[in-house]
């Protein structure tokens, strides 16, 4: 009986918030995480930023020298791990970055990229960003199409509302993949 009263109280409280609140309770567009990477002198540089969620999902974006910050807008509310840079030089991992509902969190990381540019270090293999666009036979963009790859090092991608999926590939490599669209009736 007490448990039923608590459940009823929670339902009643939720109904009061929904009906009496001036702001909508439904989801709104916002970016839950903003990452700004700067050098010790305060300037920005191009660097890869990876966000890893607890469910295993990983999202990569590159900060440009001109960009204010890298935005991650489709995360949940559980803490995430943020990785700055690539393996090999001043690779930074920040664990348990807190996220909240509709309260963007800004993570500012100092990354000494210049220490990685030395003559004795071998030059990295150039990487190419590849943008896929998926459309249906009528030329309309397909959202939430699954893009999978034969290489297990590449995780499956989902296209956005404009049918886009992006990934990086070393210029000396090759990759086979497929696109699957789920039809919803």
BAVEXTI-697902 format. One record per residue (C-alpha): residue in one letter; residue number from 0; z, y negated, x. Coordinates in steps of 0.5 Angstrom, whole numbers, plus 2048, in hexadecimal, padded with zeros to 3 digits. Layout:
REM residues N
 res   n   w   v   u
   a NUM   Z   Y   X
...
REM end
This chain:
REM residues 185
 res   n   w   v   u
   x   0 800 800 800
   x   1 802 7FB 806
   x   2 7FB 7FD 809
   x   3 7F7 7FB 803
   x   4 7FB 7F5 802
   x   5 7F9 7F3 809
   x   6 7F2 7F5 808
   x   7 7F2 7F1 802
   x   8 7F5 7EB 805
   x   9 7F0 7EB 80B
   x  10 7EA 7EB 806
   x  11 7ED 7E6 802
   x  12 7EE 7E2 808
   x  13 7E7 7E3 80A
   x  14 7E4 7E1 803
   x  15 7E8 7DA 804
   x  16 7E5 7D9 80A
   x  17 7DE 7DA 808
   x  18 7DF 7D6 801
   x  19 7E4 7D0 804
   x  20 7E1 7CF 80B
   x  21 7DC 7C9 80C
   x  22 7D8 7CD 811
   x  23 7D4 7D3 810
   x  24 7D8 7DA 812
   x  25 7D1 7DD 814
   x  26 7CE 7DD 81B
   x  27 7CB 7D7 81E
   x  28 7C6 7D6 823
   x  29 7CA 7D5 82A
   x  30 7CA 7D8 831
   x  31 7D1 7DB 833
   x  32 7D0 7DB 83A
   x  33 7CD 7D5 83F
   x  34 7CD 7D7 846
   x  35 7CC 7D1 84B
   x  36 7CB 7D3 853
   x  37 7CB 7CE 858
   x  38 7CB 7CE 860
   x  39 7D2 7CC 864
   x  40 7CE 7C5 864
   x  41 7CD 7C5 85C
   x  42 7C6 7C6 85C
   x  43 7C2 7CB 857
   x  44 7BE 7D0 85A
   x  45 7BA 7D6 857
   x  46 7BE 7DC 856
   x  47 7BE 7E2 852
   x  48 7C4 7E2 84D
   x  49 7C6 7E9 84A
   x  50 7CA 7EA 844
   x  51 7CD 7F1 842
   x  52 7D0 7F3 83C
   x  53 7D5 7F8 83B
   x  54 7D1 7FC 837
   x  55 7CC 7FD 83D
   x  56 7C7 7F8 83B
   x  57 7C5 7F3 840
   x  58 7C1 7EC 840
   x  59 7BE 7E9 846
   x  60 7BB 7E2 846
   x  61 7BA 7DD 84C
   x  62 7BD 7D6 84D
   x  63 7B7 7D2 84F
   x  64 7B9 7CC 854
   x  65 7B8 7C7 84F
   x  66 7BC 7CA 849
   x  67 7C3 7C8 847
   x  68 7C5 7CF 846
   x  69 7C3 7D6 844
   x  70 7C4 7D7 83C
   x  71 7C6 7DE 839
   x  72 7C6 7DD 832
   x  73 7C6 7E5 82F
   x  74 7CD 7E7 832
   x  75 7D2 7EA 82E
   x  76 7DA 7E8 82E
   x  77 7DC 7ED 833
   x  78 7DD 7EB 83B
   x  79 7D7 7EC 83F
   x  80 7D5 7ED 847
   x  81 7D1 7E7 84A
   x  82 7CD 7E9 850
   x  83 7CA 7E3 854
   x  84 7C4 7E5 859
   x  85 7C1 7EB 85C
   x  86 7C5 7F1 860
   x  87 7C4 7EF 867
   x  88 7C7 7E8 868
   x  89 7CD 7E5 865
   x  90 7CC 7E9 85F
   x  91 7D2 7E6 85A
   x  92 7D5 7EA 854
   x  93 7DA 7E7 84F
   x  94 7DD 7EC 84B
   x  95 7E0 7EB 844
   x  96 7DD 7E4 842
   x  97 7E0 7E2 83B
   x  98 7DC 7E1 835
   x  99 7DE 7DE 82F
   x 100 7DB 7DE 828
   x 101 7D6 7D7 827
   x 102 7DA 7D4 82E
   x 103 7D5 7D4 833
   x 104 7D8 7D6 83A
   x 105 7D6 7D2 840
   x 106 7D6 7D6 847
   x 107 7D5 7D2 84D
   x 108 7D4 7D6 854
   x 109 7D3 7D4 85B
   x 110 7CE 7D8 85E
   x 111 7CC 7D7 866
   x 112 7C5 7D9 865
   x 113 7C3 7D5 86C
   x 114 7C7 7DA 870
   x 115 7C2 7DF 86E
   x 116 7BC 7DC 871
   x 117 7BC 7DE 878
   x 118 7B7 7E0 87D
   x 119 7BA 7E6 87E
   x 120 7BA 7E9 877
   x 121 7B4 7EC 875
   x 122 7B0 7E9 870
   x 123 7B1 7EC 869
   x 124 7AB 7EF 865
   x 125 7A8 7EA 860
   x 126 7AA 7EB 859
   x 127 7A6 7E9 853
   x 128 7A8 7E7 84C
   x 129 7A4 7EB 847
   x 130 7A4 7E8 83F
   x 131 7A2 7ED 83A
   x 132 7A0 7EB 833
   x 133 79F 7F0 82E
   x 134 79B 7EF 827
   x 135 799 7F3 821
   x 136 792 7F4 820
   x 137 792 7ED 81C
   x 138 794 7E9 822
   x 139 79B 7E8 81F
   x 140 7A0 7E9 825
   x 141 7A5 7EF 824
   x 142 7AC 7EE 825
   x 143 7B1 7F3 827
   x 144 7AC 7F8 829
   x 145 7AE 7FC 82F
   x 146 7AB 7FC 836
   x 147 7AD 802 83A
   x 148 7AB 804 841
   x 149 7AA 80A 845
   x 150 7AF 808 84A
   x 151 7B6 809 849
   x 152 7B8 803 84D
   x 153 7B5 7FF 847
   x 154 7B9 7FE 841
   x 155 7B6 7FE 83A
   x 156 7B4 7F7 838
   x 157 7B3 7F4 831
   x 158 7AE 7EF 82F
   x 159 7B1 7E8 82C
   x 160 7AE 7E5 826
   x 161 7A8 7E3 829
   x 162 7A6 7EA 82C
   x 163 7A9 7E8 833
   x 164 7AC 7ED 838
   x 165 7AD 7EB 83F
   x 166 7AE 7EF 845
   x 167 7AD 7EE 84D
   x 168 7A9 7F3 852
   x 169 7A9 7F3 859
   x 170 7A1 7F1 85B
   x 171 7A1 7F8 85F
   x 172 7A3 7FC 859
   x 173 7A0 7FF 853
   x 174 7A3 801 84C
   x 175 7A1 805 846
   x 176 7A4 803 83F
   x 177 7A3 803 837
   x 178 7A4 7FF 831
   x 179 7A7 802 82B
   x 180 7A7 7FE 824
   x 181 7AC 800 81F
   x 182 7A9 7FF 818
   x 183 7AE 7FD 813
   x 184 7AC 7FE 80C
REM end
